[in-house]
Amino acid sequence: MPARLDFWLIDLRANARDLARIALERNLLDRADRDRHAGYRDPQDAATFAASRGALALVLESQGLPAGAPLRRPPSGKPFADGAP
């Protein structure tokens, strides 16, 4: 079976505040991400972070991962889901 690669491009510069609002309203960020979001001093940086994590949650959900599935964070800080390729 050939390998499959899916690619999503989300323009956070143009949509960060709207995506962040959606991520926070829908409770798409886990406790660690909400804490990190609250620690940003610059509102644009906070919005970009929340938007990126919220977008990741929505993409994973669209691929069949349950909403709110826990993400692991290795020392690199890049989140991944158990069971994901």
Residue, then its C-alpha position, 0 to 999 in steps of 0.5 A: m500500500p502506498a504511503r499517504l501524506d496529507f498537507w494543510l496550510i492555515d494562514l495564521r497571520a490573516n486569521a489568528r485572532d478568529l481562530a484563537r477565539i474559536a479554539l478557546e470557545r470550543n475548548l480545543l486547547d488542553r490544560a498545558d496549551r491554555d497555560r502556555h497561551a495565558g503566559y504570552r505577553d504579546p496578544q498577537d503571539a498568544a492568538t497565533f499560538a492558540a490558533s495553531r493548536g486549535a487548528l491542529a485539534l480540528v485537523l486531527e478531529s477531521q481525521g477521526l481522532p476524538a475531540g480532546a484526544p490527548l497530545r504528547r509533547p516530546p522534548s522538541g515541543k512538537p505535539f503528536a497524537d497516540g496512534a497517529p502515523 
